[in-house]
Amino acid sequence: MVSRYPDKAKHDAARQAALSQVEASMRLSTKRMEQLQGERKRLLDEAEFYPSGNLPAKLRRDLDANSAVIAAQTQAIANQKDEAEQKNAFYDEELVKLRKLWAPRQVETRPCVAPRD
């Protein structure tokens, strides 16, 4: 472990590399969620023309599909947040172990020859 991470900077770089992948996925998911919310707003604006609630079948299907995709995207974002937390916890645990390994060891000094009385 010490050969892989000889110092804290290397360990921090590895953590950042691992988290950058998750953060990139989260950015994409968030952007997709914004698109879905915009589409939902457009569909709801269109639904206002039918005050009695008798929506055309296509509009109803589009709203239902949009709701399903939003729910799936919400779950995906939650999973990505969990993954980021797990990676952080993993690197935190590893850092605790590494700090012990990096700490200067106090070598017990003994004379080569026992002192004479």
PDB file as gemmi writes it, atoms N, CA and C in Angstrom:
CRYST1    1.000    1.000    1.000  90.00  90.00  90.00 P 1                      
ATOM      1  N   MET A   1       0.827  -1.184   0.000  1.00  0.00           N  
ATOM      2  CA  MET A   1       0.000   0.000   0.000  1.00  0.00           C  
ATOM      3  C   MET A   1       0.877   1.256   0.000  1.00  0.00           C  
ATOM      4  N   VAL A   2       1.962   1.211   0.747  1.00  0.00           N  
ATOM      5  CA  VAL A   2       2.857   2.360   0.811  1.00  0.00           C  
ATOM      6  C   VAL A   2       3.557   2.573  -0.533  1.00  0.00           C  
ATOM      7  N   SER A   3       3.814   1.481  -1.256  1.00  0.00           N  
ATOM      8  CA  SER A   3       4.462   1.654  -2.552  1.00  0.00           C  
ATOM      9  C   SER A   3       3.512   2.315  -3.549  1.00  0.00           C  
ATOM     10  N   ARG A   4       2.220   2.052  -3.423  1.00  0.00           N  
ATOM     11  CA  ARG A   4       1.236   2.685  -4.306  1.00  0.00           C  
ATOM     12  C   ARG A   4       1.022   4.141  -3.924  1.00  0.00           C  
ATOM     13  N   TYR A   5       1.005   4.418  -2.626  1.00  0.00           N  
ATOM     14  CA  TYR A   5       0.778   5.772  -2.120  1.00  0.00           C  
ATOM     15  C   TYR A   5       1.924   6.152  -1.181  1.00  0.00           C  
ATOM     16  N   PRO A   6       3.044   6.603  -1.726  1.00  0.00           N  
ATOM     17  CA  PRO A   6       4.177   6.941  -0.859  1.00  0.00           C  
ATOM     18  C   PRO A   6       3.932   8.175   0.007  1.00  0.00           C  
ATOM     19  N   ASP A   7       2.958   9.006  -0.370  1.00  0.00           N  
ATOM     20  CA  ASP A   7       2.649  10.189   0.431  1.00  0.00           C  
ATOM     21  C   ASP A   7       1.167  10.556   0.253  1.00  0.00           C  
ATOM     22  N   LYS A   8       0.739  11.527   1.031  1.00  0.00           N  
ATOM     23  CA  LYS A   8      -0.669  11.928   1.022  1.00  0.00           C  
ATOM     24  C   LYS A   8      -1.072  12.519  -0.317  1.00  0.00           C  
ATOM     25  N   ALA A   9      -0.182  13.214  -0.981  1.00  0.00           N  
ATOM     26  CA  ALA A   9      -0.503  13.827  -2.275  1.00  0.00           C  
ATOM     27  C   ALA A   9      -0.904  12.767  -3.304  1.00  0.00           C  
ATOM     28  N   LYS A  10      -0.199  11.645  -3.329  1.00  0.00           N  
ATOM     29  CA  LYS A  10      -0.530  10.561  -4.266  1.00  0.00           C  
ATOM     30  C   LYS A  10      -1.895   9.962  -3.919  1.00  0.00           C  
ATOM     31  N   HIS A  11      -2.143   9.806  -2.639  1.00  0.00           N  
ATOM     32  CA  HIS A  11      -3.426   9.261  -2.191  1.00  0.00           C  
ATOM     33  C   HIS A  11      -4.568  10.216  -2.553  1.00  0.00           C  
ATOM     34  N   ASP A  12      -4.361  11.501  -2.331  1.00  0.00           N  
ATOM     35  CA  ASP A  12      -5.381  12.491  -2.675  1.00  0.00           C  
ATOM     36  C   ASP A  12      -5.638  12.518  -4.176  1.00  0.00           C  
ATOM     37  N   ALA A  13      -4.592  12.354  -4.967  1.00  0.00           N  
ATOM     38  CA  ALA A  13      -4.746  12.332  -6.424  1.00  0.00           C  
ATOM     39  C   ALA A  13      -5.570  11.117  -6.860  1.00  0.00           C  
ATOM     40  N   ALA A  14      -5.327   9.982  -6.231  1.00  0.00           N  
ATOM     41  CA  ALA A  14      -6.097   8.775  -6.555  1.00  0.00           C  
ATOM     42  C   ALA A  14      -7.561   8.960  -6.174  1.00  0.00           C  
ATOM     43  N   ARG A  15      -7.800   9.586  -5.029  1.00  0.00           N  
ATOM     44  CA  ARG A  15      -9.178   9.854  -4.602  1.00  0.00           C  
ATOM     45  C   ARG A  15      -9.864  10.762  -5.619  1.00  0.00           C  
ATOM     46  N   GLN A  16      -9.186  11.825  -6.019  1.00  0.00           N  
ATOM     47  CA  GLN A  16      -9.766  12.760  -6.981  1.00  0.00           C  
ATOM     48  C   GLN A  16     -10.060  12.091  -8.315  1.00  0.00           C  
ATOM     49  N   ALA A  17      -9.151  11.217  -8.759  1.00  0.00           N  
ATOM     50  CA  ALA A  17      -9.375  10.503 -10.021  1.00  0.00           C  
ATOM     51  C   ALA A  17     -10.616   9.620  -9.929  1.00  0.00           C  
ATOM     52  N   ALA A  18     -10.770   8.936  -8.813  1.00  0.00           N  
ATOM     53  CA  ALA A  18     -11.927   8.063  -8.627  1.00  0.00           C  
ATOM     54  C   ALA A  18     -13.219   8.883  -8.551  1.00  0.00           C  
ATOM     55  N   LEU A  19     -13.171   9.992  -7.850  1.00  0.00           N  
ATOM     56  CA  LEU A  19     -14.368  10.813  -7.692  1.00  0.00           C  
ATOM     57  C   LEU A  19     -14.706  11.605  -8.949  1.00  0.00           C  
ATOM     58  N   SER A  20     -13.709  11.914  -9.765  1.00  0.00           N  
ATOM     59  CA  SER A  20     -13.983  12.705 -10.968  1.00  0.00           C  
ATOM     60  C   SER A  20     -14.893  11.956 -11.932  1.00  0.00           C  
ATOM     61  N   GLN A  21     -14.762  10.637 -11.983  1.00  0.00           N  
ATOM     62  CA  GLN A  21     -15.646   9.837 -12.844  1.00  0.00           C  
ATOM     63  C   GLN A  21     -17.088   9.931 -12.362  1.00  0.00           C  
ATOM     64  N   VAL A  22     -17.272   9.821 -11.067  1.00  0.00           N  
ATOM     65  CA  VAL A  22     -18.619   9.894 -10.501  1.00  0.00           C  
ATOM     66  C   VAL A  22     -19.191  11.299 -10.696  1.00  0.00           C  
ATOM     67  N   GLU A  23     -18.356  12.310 -10.479  1.00  0.00           N  
ATOM     68  CA  GLU A  23     -18.819  13.692 -10.628  1.00  0.00           C  
ATOM     69  C   GLU A  23     -19.213  13.985 -12.072  1.00  0.00           C  
ATOM     70  N   ALA A  24     -18.472  13.431 -13.030  1.00  0.00           N  
ATOM     71  CA  ALA A  24     -18.817  13.618 -14.443  1.00  0.00           C  
ATOM     72  C   ALA A  24     -20.177  12.984 -14.738  1.00  0.00           C  
ATOM     73  N   SER A  25     -20.415  11.807 -14.198  1.00  0.00           N  
ATOM     74  CA  SER A  25     -21.709  11.142 -14.386  1.00  0.00           C  
ATOM     75  C   SER A  25     -22.830  11.955 -13.742  1.00  0.00           C  
ATOM     76  N   MET A  26     -22.554  12.505 -12.586  1.00  0.00           N  
ATOM     77  CA  MET A  26     -23.572  13.303 -11.896  1.00  0.00           C  
ATOM     78  C   MET A  26     -23.897  14.572 -12.675  1.00  0.00           C  
ATOM     79  N   ARG A  27     -22.878  15.184 -13.264  1.00  0.00           N  
ATOM     80  CA  ARG A  27     -23.133  16.382 -14.075  1.00  0.00           C  
ATOM     81  C   ARG A  27     -24.030  16.048 -15.265  1.00  0.00           C  
ATOM     82  N   LEU A  28     -23.742  14.923 -15.931  1.00  0.00           N  
ATOM     83  CA  LEU A  28     -24.576  14.507 -17.059  1.00  0.00           C  
ATOM     84  C   LEU A  28     -26.001  14.204 -16.620  1.00  0.00           C  
ATOM     85  N   SER A  29     -26.130  13.522 -15.492  1.00  0.00           N  
ATOM     86  CA  SER A  29     -27.455  13.186 -14.980  1.00  0.00           C  
ATOM     87  C   SER A  29     -28.237  14.433 -14.595  1.00  0.00           C  
ATOM     88  N   THR A  30     -27.561  15.386 -13.996  1.00  0.00           N  
ATOM     89  CA  THR A  30     -28.212  16.632 -13.603  1.00  0.00           C  
ATOM     90  C   THR A  30     -28.661  17.412 -14.838  1.00  0.00           C  
ATOM     91  N   LYS A  31     -27.813  17.433 -15.848  1.00  0.00           N  
ATOM     92  CA  LYS A  31     -28.171  18.118 -17.087  1.00  0.00           C  
ATOM     93  C   LYS A  31     -29.387  17.440 -17.732  1.00  0.00           C  
ATOM     94  N   ARG A  32     -29.396  16.120 -17.736  1.00  0.00           N  
ATOM     95  CA  ARG A  32     -30.527  15.379 -18.294  1.00  0.00           C  
ATOM     96  C   ARG A  32     -31.796  15.658 -17.496  1.00  0.00           C  
ATOM     97  N   MET A  33     -31.655  15.750 -16.176  1.00  0.00           N  
ATOM     98  CA  MET A  33     -32.812  16.037 -15.323  1.00  0.00           C  
ATOM     99  C   MET A  33     -33.383  17.422 -15.658  1.00  0.00           C  
ATOM    100  N   GLU A  34     -32.519  18.385 -15.898  1.00  0.00           N  
ATOM    101  CA  GLU A  34     -32.983  19.724 -16.268  1.00  0.00           C  
ATOM    102  C   GLU A  34     -33.760  19.678 -17.583  1.00  0.00           C  
ATOM    103  N   GLN A  35     -33.274  18.883 -18.540  1.00  0.00           N  
ATOM    104  CA  GLN A  35     -33.982  18.733 -19.812  1.00  0.00           C  
ATOM    105  C   GLN A  35     -35.357  18.102 -19.596  1.00  0.00           C  
ATOM    106  N   LEU A  36     -35.383  17.073 -18.759  1.00  0.00           N  
ATOM    107  CA  LEU A  36     -36.654  16.397 -18.481  1.00  0.00           C  
ATOM    108  C   LEU A  36     -37.643  17.330 -17.789  1.00  0.00           C  
ATOM    109  N   GLN A  37     -37.151  18.158 -16.873  1.00  0.00           N  
ATOM    110  CA  GLN A  37     -38.024  19.116 -16.181  1.00  0.00           C  
ATOM    111  C   GLN A  37     -38.567  20.144 -17.176  1.00  0.00           C  
ATOM    112  N   GLY A  38     -37.720  20.579 -18.107  1.00  0.00           N  
ATOM    113  CA  GLY A  38     -38.179  21.512 -19.143  1.00  0.00           C  
ATOM    114  C   GLY A  38     -39.249  20.888 -20.023  1.00  0.00           C  
ATOM    115  N   GLU A  39     -39.036  19.631 -20.393  1.00  0.00           N  
ATOM    116  CA  GLU A  39     -40.030  18.916 -21.191  1.00  0.00           C  
ATOM    117  C   GLU A  39     -41.333  18.759 -20.402  1.00  0.00           C  
ATOM    118  N   ARG A  40     -41.215  18.481 -19.120  1.00  0.00           N  
ATOM    119  CA  ARG A  40     -42.405  18.321 -18.276  1.00  0.00           C  
ATOM    120  C   ARG A  40     -43.194  19.623 -18.208  1.00  0.00           C  
ATOM    121  N   LYS A  41     -42.485  20.731 -18.071  1.00  0.00           N  
ATOM    122  CA  LYS A  41     -43.150  22.036 -18.024  1.00  0.00           C  
ATOM    123  C   LYS A  41     -43.903  22.285 -19.325  1.00  0.00           C  
ATOM    124  N   ARG A  42     -43.284  21.955 -20.437  1.00  0.00           N  
ATOM    125  CA  ARG A  42     -43.931  22.132 -21.736  1.00  0.00           C  
ATOM    126  C   ARG A  42     -45.199  21.274 -21.824  1.00  0.00           C  
ATOM    127  N   LEU A  43     -45.111  20.027 -21.367  1.00  0.00           N  
ATOM    128  CA  LEU A  43     -46.270  19.130 -21.400  1.00  0.00           C  
ATOM    129  C   LEU A  43     -47.385  19.621 -20.481  1.00  0.00           C  
ATOM    130  N   LEU A  44     -47.019  20.117 -19.298  1.00  0.00           N  
ATOM    131  CA  LEU A  44     -48.035  20.634 -18.372  1.00  0.00           C  
ATOM    132  C   LEU A  44     -48.683  21.902 -18.913  1.00  0.00           C  
ATOM    133  N   ASP A  45     -47.886  22.736 -19.598  1.00  0.00           N  
ATOM    134  CA  ASP A  45     -48.458  23.933 -20.227  1.00  0.00           C  
ATOM    135  C   ASP A  45     -49.485  23.534 -21.286  1.00  0.00           C  
ATOM    136  N   GLU A  46     -49.158  22.507 -22.034  1.00  0.00           N  
ATOM    137  CA  GLU A  46     -50.082  22.011 -23.055  1.00  0.00           C  
ATOM    138  C   GLU A  46     -51.343  21.422 -22.401  1.00  0.00           C  
ATOM    139  N   ALA A  47     -51.169  20.773 -21.265  1.00  0.00           N  
ATOM    140  CA  ALA A  47     -52.307  20.149 -20.577  1.00  0.00           C  
ATOM    141  C   ALA A  47     -53.280  21.190 -20.030  1.00  0.00           C  
ATOM    142  N   GLU A  48     -52.828  22.422 -19.839  1.00  0.00           N  
ATOM    143  CA  GLU A  48     -53.708  23.475 -19.335  1.00  0.00           C  
ATOM    144  C   GLU A  48     -54.850  23.771 -20.300  1.00  0.00           C  
ATOM    145  N   PHE A  49     -54.685  23.431 -21.561  1.00  0.00           N  
ATOM    146  CA  PHE A  49     -55.742  23.672 -22.546  1.00  0.00           C  
ATOM    147  C   PHE A  49     -56.903  22.693 -22.384  1.00  0.00           C  
ATOM    148  N   TYR A  50     -56.742  21.726 -21.509  1.00  0.00           N  
ATOM    149  CA  TYR A  50     -57.779  20.725 -21.264  1.00  0.00           C  
ATOM    150  C   TYR A  50     -58.173  20.781 -19.784  1.00  0.00           C  
ATOM    151  N   PRO A  51     -58.924  21.826 -19.415  1.00  0.00           N  
ATOM    152  CA  PRO A  51     -59.231  22.021 -17.995  1.00  0.00           C  
ATOM    153  C   PRO A  51     -60.076  20.910 -17.378  1.00  0.00           C  
ATOM    154  N   SER A  52     -60.827  20.199 -18.166  1.00  0.00           N  
ATOM    155  CA  SER A  52     -61.681  19.155 -17.602  1.00  0.00           C  
ATOM    156  C   SER A  52     -60.889  17.893 -17.281  1.00  0.00           C  
ATOM    157  N   GLY A  53     -59.609  17.854 -17.649  1.00  0.00           N  
ATOM    158  CA  GLY A  53     -58.779  16.693 -17.359  1.00  0.00           C  
ATOM    159  C   GLY A  53     -58.845  15.619 -18.426  1.00  0.00           C  
ATOM    160  N   ASN A  54     -59.616  15.866 -19.492  1.00  0.00           N  
ATOM    161  CA  ASN A  54     -59.680  14.911 -20.592  1.00  0.00           C  
ATOM    162  C   ASN A  54     -58.522  15.155 -21.553  1.00  0.00           C  
ATOM    163  N   LEU A  55     -57.373  14.666 -21.174  1.00  0.00           N  
ATOM    164  CA  LEU A  55     -56.183  14.861 -21.998  1.00  0.00           C  
ATOM    165  C   LEU A  55     -56.193  13.890 -23.171  1.00  0.00           C  
ATOM    166  N   PRO A  56     -55.701  14.328 -24.313  1.00  0.00           N  
ATOM    167  CA  PRO A  56     -55.553  13.396 -25.429  1.00  0.00           C  
ATOM    168  C   PRO A  56     -54.617  12.255 -25.014  1.00  0.00           C  
ATOM    169  N   ALA A  57     -54.807  11.109 -25.621  1.00  0.00           N  
ATOM    170  CA  ALA A  57     -54.030   9.919 -25.260  1.00  0.00           C  
ATOM    171  C   ALA A  57     -52.531  10.154 -25.410  1.00  0.00           C  
ATOM    172  N   LYS A  58     -52.126  10.824 -26.476  1.00  0.00           N  
ATOM    173  CA  LYS A  58     -50.690  11.063 -26.702  1.00  0.00           C  
ATOM    174  C   LYS A  58     -50.097  11.936 -25.597  1.00  0.00           C  
ATOM    175  N   LEU A  59     -50.816  12.968 -25.221  1.00  0.00           N  
ATOM    176  CA  LEU A  59     -50.333  13.864 -24.163  1.00  0.00           C  
ATOM    177  C   LEU A  59     -50.253  13.112 -22.834  1.00  0.00           C  
ATOM    178  N   ARG A  60     -51.249  12.308 -22.559  1.00  0.00           N  
ATOM    179  CA  ARG A  60     -51.238  11.517 -21.318  1.00  0.00           C  
ATOM    180  C   ARG A  60     -50.049  10.549 -21.313  1.00  0.00           C  
ATOM    181  N   ARG A  61     -49.815   9.864 -22.451  1.00  0.00           N  
ATOM    182  CA  ARG A  61     -48.665   8.939 -22.558  1.00  0.00           C  
ATOM    183  C   ARG A  61     -47.347   9.681 -22.380  1.00  0.00           C  
ATOM    184  N   ASP A  62     -47.266  10.866 -23.017  1.00  0.00           N  
ATOM    185  CA  ASP A  62     -46.031  11.659 -22.899  1.00  0.00           C  
ATOM    186  C   ASP A  62     -45.778  12.087 -21.457  1.00  0.00           C  
ATOM    187  N   LEU A  63     -46.830  12.496 -20.757  1.00  0.00           N  
ATOM    188  CA  LEU A  63     -46.686  12.879 -19.344  1.00  0.00           C  
ATOM    189  C   LEU A  63     -46.277  11.681 -18.482  1.00  0.00           C  
ATOM    190  N   ASP A  64     -46.912  10.539 -18.738  1.00  0.00           N  
ATOM    191  CA  ASP A  64     -46.573   9.334 -17.974  1.00  0.00           C  
ATOM    192  C   ASP A  64     -45.131   8.900 -18.244  1.00  0.00           C  
ATOM    193  N   ALA A  65     -44.738   8.944 -19.512  1.00  0.00           N  
ATOM    194  CA  ALA A  65     -43.365   8.560 -19.864  1.00  0.00           C  
ATOM    195  C   ALA A  65     -42.364   9.515 -19.237  1.00  0.00           C  
ATOM    196  N   ASN A  66     -42.688  10.793 -19.271  1.00  0.00           N  
ATOM    197  CA  ASN A  66     -41.796  11.789 -18.677  1.00  0.00           C  
ATOM    198  C   ASN A  66     -41.667  11.560 -17.180  1.00  0.00           C  
ATOM    199  N   SER A  67     -42.773  11.258 -16.518  1.00  0.00           N  
ATOM    200  CA  SER A  67     -42.725  10.984 -15.068  1.00  0.00           C  
ATOM    201  C   SER A  67     -41.860   9.772 -14.769  1.00  0.00           C  
ATOM    202  N   ALA A  68     -41.984   8.743 -15.596  1.00  0.00           N  
ATOM    203  CA  ALA A  68     -41.180   7.530 -15.386  1.00  0.00           C  
ATOM    204  C   ALA A  68     -39.696   7.802 -15.573  1.00  0.00           C  
ATOM    205  N   VAL A  69     -39.359   8.567 -16.589  1.00  0.00           N  
ATOM    206  CA  VAL A  69     -37.949   8.869 -16.845  1.00  0.00           C  
ATOM    207  C   VAL A  69     -37.389   9.772 -15.743  1.00  0.00           C  
ATOM    208  N   ILE A  70     -38.174  10.707 -15.265  1.00  0.00           N  
ATOM    209  CA  ILE A  70     -37.734  11.572 -14.160  1.00  0.00           C  
ATOM    210  C   ILE A  70     -37.478  10.730 -12.913  1.00  0.00           C  
ATOM    211  N   ALA A  71     -38.352   9.777 -12.638  1.00  0.00           N  
ATOM    212  CA  ALA A  71     -38.156   8.907 -11.472  1.00  0.00           C  
ATOM    213  C   ALA A  71     -36.883   8.081 -11.618  1.00  0.00           C  
ATOM    214  N   ALA A  72     -36.651   7.562 -12.816  1.00  0.00           N  
ATOM    215  CA  ALA A  72     -35.432   6.778 -13.050  1.00  0.00           C  
ATOM    216  C   ALA A  72     -34.191   7.643 -12.930  1.00  0.00           C  
ATOM    217  N   GLN A  73     -34.261   8.852 -13.445  1.00  0.00           N  
ATOM    218  CA  GLN A  73     -33.115   9.759 -13.373  1.00  0.00           C  
ATOM    219  C   GLN A  73     -32.846  10.169 -11.929  1.00  0.00           C  
ATOM    220  N   THR A  74     -33.894  10.380 -11.164  1.00  0.00           N  
ATOM    221  CA  THR A  74     -33.743  10.710  -9.741  1.00  0.00           C  
ATOM    222  C   THR A  74     -33.041   9.572  -9.008  1.00  0.00           C  
ATOM    223  N   GLN A  75     -33.423   8.340  -9.320  1.00  0.00           N  
ATOM    224  CA  GLN A  75     -32.790   7.172  -8.704  1.00  0.00           C  
ATOM    225  C   GLN A  75     -31.325   7.065  -9.127  1.00  0.00           C  
ATOM    226  N   ALA A  76     -31.051   7.351 -10.389  1.00  0.00           N  
ATOM    227  CA  ALA A  76     -29.673   7.289 -10.877  1.00  0.00           C  
ATOM    228  C   ALA A  76     -28.797   8.310 -10.150  1.00  0.00           C  
ATOM    229  N   ILE A  77     -29.319   9.498  -9.944  1.00  0.00           N  
ATOM    230  CA  ILE A  77     -28.566  10.535  -9.235  1.00  0.00           C  
ATOM    231  C   ILE A  77     -28.323  10.115  -7.790  1.00  0.00           C  
ATOM    232  N   ALA A  78     -29.326   9.527  -7.154  1.00  0.00           N  
ATOM    233  CA  ALA A  78     -29.163   9.047  -5.773  1.00  0.00           C  
ATOM    234  C   ALA A  78     -28.098   7.954  -5.715  1.00  0.00           C  
ATOM    235  N   ASN A  79     -28.099   7.058  -6.693  1.00  0.00           N  
ATOM    236  CA  ASN A  79     -27.086   5.997  -6.745  1.00  0.00           C  
ATOM    237  C   ASN A  79     -25.689   6.576  -6.937  1.00  0.00           C  
ATOM    238  N   GLN A  80     -25.575   7.591  -7.747  1.00  0.00           N  
ATOM    239  CA  GLN A  80     -24.271   8.222  -7.968  1.00  0.00           C  
ATOM    240  C   GLN A  80     -23.778   8.914  -6.701  1.00  0.00           C  
ATOM    241  N   LYS A  81     -24.688   9.538  -5.963  1.00  0.00           N  
ATOM    242  CA  LYS A  81     -24.300  10.161  -4.687  1.00  0.00           C  
ATOM    243  C   LYS A  81     -23.827   9.095  -3.701  1.00  0.00           C  
ATOM    244  N   ASP A  82     -24.541   7.972  -3.661  1.00  0.00           N  
ATOM    245  CA  ASP A  82     -24.131   6.865  -2.785  1.00  0.00           C  
ATOM    246  C   ASP A  82     -22.757   6.346  -3.182  1.00  0.00           C  
ATOM    247  N   GLU A  83     -22.528   6.222  -4.476  1.00  0.00           N  
ATOM    248  CA  GLU A  83     -21.228   5.739  -4.956  1.00  0.00           C  
ATOM    249  C   GLU A  83     -20.109   6.693  -4.543  1.00  0.00           C  
ATOM    250  N   ALA A  84     -20.357   7.986  -4.645  1.00  0.00           N  
ATOM    251  CA  ALA A  84     -19.357   8.974  -4.234  1.00  0.00           C  
ATOM    252  C   ALA A  84     -19.075   8.860  -2.735  1.00  0.00           C  
ATOM    253  N   GLU A  85     -20.128   8.676  -1.940  1.00  0.00           N  
ATOM    254  CA  GLU A  85     -19.947   8.518  -0.498  1.00  0.00           C  
ATOM    255  C   GLU A  85     -19.157   7.253  -0.177  1.00  0.00           C  
ATOM    256  N   GLN A  86     -19.434   6.169  -0.896  1.00  0.00           N  
ATOM    257  CA  GLN A  86     -18.709   4.922  -0.678  1.00  0.00           C  
ATOM    258  C   GLN A  86     -17.233   5.070  -1.037  1.00  0.00           C  
ATOM    259  N   LYS A  87     -16.967   5.747  -2.142  1.00  0.00           N  
ATOM    260  CA  LYS A  87     -15.567   5.953  -2.536  1.00  0.00           C  
ATOM    261  C   LYS A  87     -14.839   6.814  -1.520  1.00  0.00           C  
ATOM    262  N   ASN A  88     -15.510   7.863  -1.038  1.00  0.00           N  
ATOM    263  CA  ASN A  88     -14.896   8.702  -0.019  1.00  0.00           C  
ATOM    264  C   ASN A  88     -14.628   7.910   1.256  1.00  0.00           C  
ATOM    265  N   ALA A  89     -15.572   7.086   1.656  1.00  0.00           N  
ATOM    266  CA  ALA A  89     -15.388   6.271   2.863  1.00  0.00           C  
ATOM    267  C   ALA A  89     -14.226   5.301   2.678  1.00  0.00           C  
ATOM    268  N   PHE A  90     -14.124   4.693   1.498  1.00  0.00           N  
ATOM    269  CA  PHE A  90     -13.026   3.778   1.215  1.00  0.00           C  
ATOM    270  C   PHE A  90     -11.682   4.491   1.343  1.00  0.00           C  
ATOM    271  N   TYR A  91     -11.575   5.654   0.716  1.00  0.00           N  
ATOM    272  CA  TYR A  91     -10.308   6.389   0.774  1.00  0.00           C  
ATOM    273  C   TYR A  91     -10.038   6.936   2.170  1.00  0.00           C  
ATOM    274  N   ASP A  92     -11.078   7.271   2.924  1.00  0.00           N  
ATOM    275  CA  ASP A  92     -10.881   7.709   4.312  1.00  0.00           C  
ATOM    276  C   ASP A  92     -10.310   6.579   5.163  1.00  0.00           C  
ATOM    277  N   GLU A  93     -10.870   5.366   4.999  1.00  0.00           N  
ATOM    278  CA  GLU A  93     -10.361   4.207   5.743  1.00  0.00           C  
ATOM    279  C   GLU A  93      -8.921   3.899   5.348  1.00  0.00           C  
ATOM    280  N   GLU A  94      -8.662   3.987   4.061  1.00  0.00           N  
ATOM    281  CA  GLU A  94      -7.312   3.730   3.577  1.00  0.00           C  
ATOM    282  C   GLU A  94      -6.333   4.762   4.126  1.00  0.00           C  
ATOM    283  N   LEU A  95      -6.771   6.003   4.214  1.00  0.00           N  
ATOM    284  CA  LEU A  95      -5.906   7.067   4.721  1.00  0.00           C  
ATOM    285  C   LEU A  95      -5.540   6.841   6.188  1.00  0.00           C  
ATOM    286  N   VAL A  96      -6.477   6.341   6.966  1.00  0.00           N  
ATOM    287  CA  VAL A  96      -6.193   6.042   8.377  1.00  0.00           C  
ATOM    288  C   VAL A  96      -5.070   5.003   8.464  1.00  0.00           C  
ATOM    289  N   LYS A  97      -5.163   3.962   7.648  1.00  0.00           N  
ATOM    290  CA  LYS A  97      -4.127   2.922   7.644  1.00  0.00           C  
ATOM    291  C   LYS A  97      -2.796   3.468   7.146  1.00  0.00           C  
ATOM    292  N   LEU A  98      -2.870   4.286   6.107  1.00  0.00           N  
ATOM    293  CA  LEU A  98      -1.632   4.831   5.538  1.00  0.00           C  
ATOM    294  C   LEU A  98      -0.922   5.777   6.502  1.00  0.00           C  
ATOM    295  N   ARG A  99      -1.679   6.552   7.247  1.00  0.00           N  
ATOM    296  CA  ARG A  99      -1.045   7.475   8.198  1.00  0.00           C  
ATOM    297  C   ARG A  99      -0.198   6.706   9.213  1.00  0.00           C  
ATOM    298  N   LYS A 100      -0.690   5.537   9.603  1.00  0.00           N  
ATOM    299  CA  LYS A 100       0.098   4.713  10.533  1.00  0.00           C  
ATOM    300  C   LYS A 100       1.362   4.206   9.850  1.00  0.00           C  
ATOM    301  N   LEU A 101       1.243   3.856   8.578  1.00  0.00           N  
ATOM    302  CA  LEU A 101       2.408   3.345   7.855  1.00  0.00           C  
ATOM    303  C   LEU A 101       3.404   4.453   7.515  1.00  0.00           C  
ATOM    304  N   TRP A 102       2.892   5.649   7.270  1.00  0.00           N  
ATOM    305  CA  TRP A 102       3.773   6.762   6.950  1.00  0.00           C  
ATOM    306  C   TRP A 102       4.479   7.321   8.178  1.00  0.00           C  
ATOM    307  N   ALA A 103       3.904   7.125   9.351  1.00  0.00           N  
ATOM    308  CA  ALA A 103       4.466   7.697  10.573  1.00  0.00           C  
ATOM    309  C   ALA A 103       5.875   7.164  10.785  1.00  0.00           C  
ATOM    310  N   PRO A 104       6.780   8.046  11.193  1.00  0.00           N  
ATOM    311  CA  PRO A 104       8.144   7.569  11.454  1.00  0.00           C  
ATOM    312  C   PRO A 104       8.124   6.565  12.596  1.00  0.00           C  
ATOM    313  N   ARG A 105       8.784   5.479  12.357  1.00  0.00           N  
ATOM    314  CA  ARG A 105       8.803   4.424  13.374  1.00  0.00           C  
ATOM    315  C   ARG A 105       9.919   4.691  14.369  1.00  0.00           C  
ATOM    316  N   GLN A 106       9.598   4.492  15.600  1.00  0.00           N  
ATOM    317  CA  GLN A 106      10.606   4.639  16.629  1.00  0.00           C  
ATOM    318  C   GLN A 106      11.286   3.291  16.798  1.00  0.00           C  
ATOM    319  N   VAL A 107      12.529   3.295  16.428  1.00  0.00           N  
ATOM    320  CA  VAL A 107      13.291   2.057  16.490  1.00  0.00           C  
ATOM    321  C   VAL A 107      13.853   1.911  17.893  1.00  0.00           C  
ATOM    322  N   GLU A 108      13.656   0.757  18.423  1.00  0.00           N  
ATOM    323  CA  GLU A 108      14.171   0.486  19.763  1.00  0.00           C  
ATOM    324  C   GLU A 108      15.672   0.245  19.640  1.00  0.00           C  
ATOM    325  N   THR A 109      16.457   1.045  20.331  1.00  0.00           N  
ATOM    326  CA  THR A 109      17.909   0.883  20.248  1.00  0.00           C  
ATOM    327  C   THR A 109      18.397   0.045  21.407  1.00  0.00           C  
ATOM    328  N   ARG A 110      19.184  -0.944  21.071  1.00  0.00           N  
ATOM    329  CA  ARG A 110      19.800  -1.805  22.070  1.00  0.00           C  
ATOM    330  C   ARG A 110      21.288  -1.852  21.782  1.00  0.00           C  
ATOM    331  N   PRO A 111      22.036  -1.833  22.788  1.00  0.00           N  
ATOM    332  CA  PRO A 111      23.478  -1.969  22.549  1.00  0.00           C  
ATOM    333  C   PRO A 111      23.796  -3.368  22.049  1.00  0.00           C  
ATOM    334  N   CYS A 112      24.832  -3.443  21.259  1.00  0.00           N  
ATOM    335  CA  CYS A 112      25.242  -4.753  20.708  1.00  0.00           C  
ATOM    336  C   CYS A 112      25.726  -5.690  21.803  1.00  0.00           C  
ATOM    337  N   VAL A 113      26.308  -5.109  22.801  1.00  0.00           N  
ATOM    338  CA  VAL A 113      26.844  -5.907  23.878  1.00  0.00           C  
ATOM    339  C   VAL A 113      26.177  -5.468  25.175  1.00  0.00           C  
ATOM    340  N   ALA A 114      25.783  -6.387  25.984  1.00  0.00           N  
ATOM    341  CA  ALA A 114      25.168  -6.055  27.238  1.00  0.00           C  
ATOM    342  C   ALA A 114      26.184  -5.367  28.123  1.00  0.00           C  
ATOM    343  N   PRO A 115      25.779  -4.314  28.834  1.00  0.00           N  
ATOM    344  CA  PRO A 115      26.729  -3.621  29.699  1.00  0.00           C  
ATOM    345  C   PRO A 115      27.195  -4.501  30.854  1.00  0.00           C  
ATOM    346  N   ARG A 116      28.435  -4.253  31.235  1.00  0.00           N  
ATOM    347  CA  ARG A 116      28.999  -5.020  32.352  1.00  0.00           C  
ATOM    348  C   ARG A 116      28.614  -4.380  33.659  1.00  0.00           C  
ATOM    349  N   ASP A 117      28.393  -5.194  34.628  1.00  0.00           N  
ATOM    350  CA  ASP A 117      28.042  -4.679  35.945  1.00  0.00           C  
ATOM    351  C   ASP A 117      29.269  -4.364  36.748  1.00  0.00           C  
TER     352      ASP A 117                                                      
END                                                                             
